Amino acid sequence: MKKISFAISIFALLVVVACQHNPEDIVVDNGGGNNGGTDTIIIAGCDPDTVYFQNTILPLLVSNCAMSDCHDQVDPENNVRLYDYATIMQEVEAGDLNSSDLWEAINEPDPADIMPPSPYAPLSSSDIALIQTWILQGALNNSCEDCDPTASSFANNIAPMIDLYCSGCHGGASPYGGLSLLTYDDISGSALDGSLMHSLNGTGGYTLMPDNTSGLPHCYKDQVAAWIAAGAPNN
């Protein structure tokens, strides 16, 4: 009975989305993979009014919460894991902020209890707003595709991507491994010495980054590679 209800729910959701997008733009990924075994609804073209889990919420939480000794897969603090959709949804009540432990943790008024904890920086107001919108929009395991692999502006492409995927670990007063990736000089230095691409590809003896993920989407890595090939300009 549960399988039938689930199938009906997915069908109904696809019908709703199909009213807004062409049918060929909608793909349901049944492969499981790194999304906790839960189907990912992928839409070609990103709606600016929608917050997408795979594009924004997952990398934001992995970067800021799922580092080693915090809420990772190996040794999670307080047995709270925040590295994929299934584990994150254990801390979220779709559509209900007040019943979501995740929401409470990132808005804790006591500085000693807020997440991420010191010495890591708390989430920015814009990051908190993204999580708020995602929960209120139903906390869907959704994704959209509109990446141009040839787009390699530092200001428009590289810096926002690094900020989303990397700055949680490689920012603040105590960046992971002593490596800060907050400024142009930080990022271009790692780009030009080869360590950035080695980390993104898991080559040359470097651990694959971002940590606790299967790596950046290929399109983003293509953007970084194109930017580096152009001399890593501050453009």
N, C-alpha and C positions, 0 to 999 in steps of 0.2 A: 504493500500500500504506500509506503514511504517513497519507493522508487517511482511509482506512478505520479504521486504528488510532486516530486522533484522535477519529473519530466514536464508536467503541466506548467510548473512555475517557470522553467527555462523557456518553454514555448511562448508563454504569455509575455515574458520579458522581451524576447526577440521580436514579438509582434509590435510591442510598444516602441522599441528602438527602430524597427523597420518603418514606422510611420514618420520618423524624423530623418532617416538616411536611406540611401539606396540599398536593396537587399544584398547586392554584391559587396557592399562595404563591411558587412558584418560576418565575423568569423568567431566560432566558439572553439577554443582550444581545449580539447579533451585529453591532452597528453599528461595532465598532472604536473610533472616536472617540479619546479621550485615554488609552486603556488599552493602547496599543502593538499594536492589532489583535488582541488576545487576548480571547476571550469572558469576560464578567463574569457570575458566577453571583450573582443577586440574590434574597434571601430576605426575605419580608415578616415582620417581627418579628425582633429581635436576640437571639441566645443569649448570655447573660452569660459563658459559658465559652469563647466563640469570639472570636478577634481577626480583624476583617475588614479586608482590604487597603484597599478604597476608603474606608471610614469612618475608619480610624485610621492605618494604616501609611503610605499615600500622603501624606496631609496632614502627618504627622509628619516624613517624610523631605524633602518639598518645603520645608517651613518651616525645617528645620534644615540641609539639605544642598544644596538646589538653587537657592540664591540666586545672583545674578550673581557671576561670577568664581570660583565654587566648582564645583558639579557640575550646572550648568544645561544647557540645550539648546544655547546659543549658543557658549560658550567654556569647555568643561568642564575642570577641573583634572585633569591626568593622564589625560585622555580618559575619565574616569568620569562617566557621566550617571545622575542619580537623579531623574528627573522623571515617569516613568510605569512601568507594570508591566513592560514589555519591557526597559527599560534597567536597572531595579532587579534584575530576575532574572538579569542578567549578572553580578551580584555576590553572588548567593544560590544555594545548593544546597538545594533543598527537603528538609526533614527532617534536615539535617546542619549543625549549627552550625560545627563545626571546618573544614568545607570551604567556608564562606561568607565571602568577603572582607569583606562588609558587617559581619558579626558581629565579625571580627577588628579592623576599623577602629574600631568604637565601643567596643571593650574593650581597646584598646592601652594597656599599662601605662606607656609613656613619654609624659608630658604633651606633649612636643614633637611626637608623632606621632598622638595620639588625634584622632578626628573626632567632631564638628566641631572645627576647630582654633581656637586662641586668635586673636582676642579673643572669639570666640563661646564660649558656655558648653557644656560637654559635655552629652550627653543625661542626663536624670535616670535614676535606678535604675528608676523605674516605666516610663519610655519604653523602656529597654533590655529590661525584662521583657516588654513588649508585643511587641517585635520577636522576642525569643526564642520566645515562645509561637506567634507567627504562623509562623515558620520551622518549628518542630517540628510544627505542625498541617498542614504540607504546602505552605506559602507559596502559598496559593491566591489567585487574582484574584477575591475574593468581596466581597459587599456585602450589607447588610441595610437595611431600611426600617422605621423606627418613629418618625420625627420628627413632632412635633405643632407646626404652624406658629403656634399660639396660645400655646405655652409660652414665656414671656419673663421668667423669673426670672433676675436677674443671676448669682446664686450657682450655680443649677442648670443654666442653659442658655447664657447669654452668656459668662461667664468661662471655662468649660471649652472652649467652641468657639474663643474667641480664643486661649486657651493652646495648643490643638492646631494651629490653622491659622496663627497669626501670631507667637507669642512667639519662635520660633526666629530670625526676622529682627528683630523689634521687641522684643528683650529683651537681657539681659546688659549688659556694660560699654559696648559700642559698638553701640547699636541702629541698624538700617538707617534712613538718612535723618534720624537724630537723634530718631526717634519711638519712644518706649517705650510698650508696651501690656501692662504687667505688673500694674498696680494698678487699682482701681476709678476713682481720680482720672484716671489716664492714659486709660482707655477711655471714661469718661463725657465727658471733655473733648473727645475726638475725635468722640464721638457728637453732642454738643450743638452743636458748631460746624459740623456737616454733613460733615466730611471722611471720617468712617468710612463712611457710606452711599455717598458719591460713590466712594470707593475700592472698595467691594464691588461697585458697579455699573459702574465704569469710566466715570463721567459727570463733568461739570463740569470737564473738563480733567485729571482724576485718572487714573492708570494703574490698570487692573483688578488688584485684589488678591484673594487671594494671588497673588504673582508666579509665573510659569511654570505657571499653571493656567487653566482655563476659568471660574474663579470658584467661589464657594461654592455648594453645593446651594441651590436656591430656598427650601426650607423654612427653612434657617438664616438666610437673608437676611430672610425674613418674620419670624422671631423677633426679629432685631435691630431691624427696622423697628417692630415692635409695642412693644418695650422703649423705643425712643427716643420713640415717640408717647406713651408713658405718662410721659415726663419723665426717662427713663434712671435709674430709682431703684436704690438699692443694696439690692435685695430678694432 
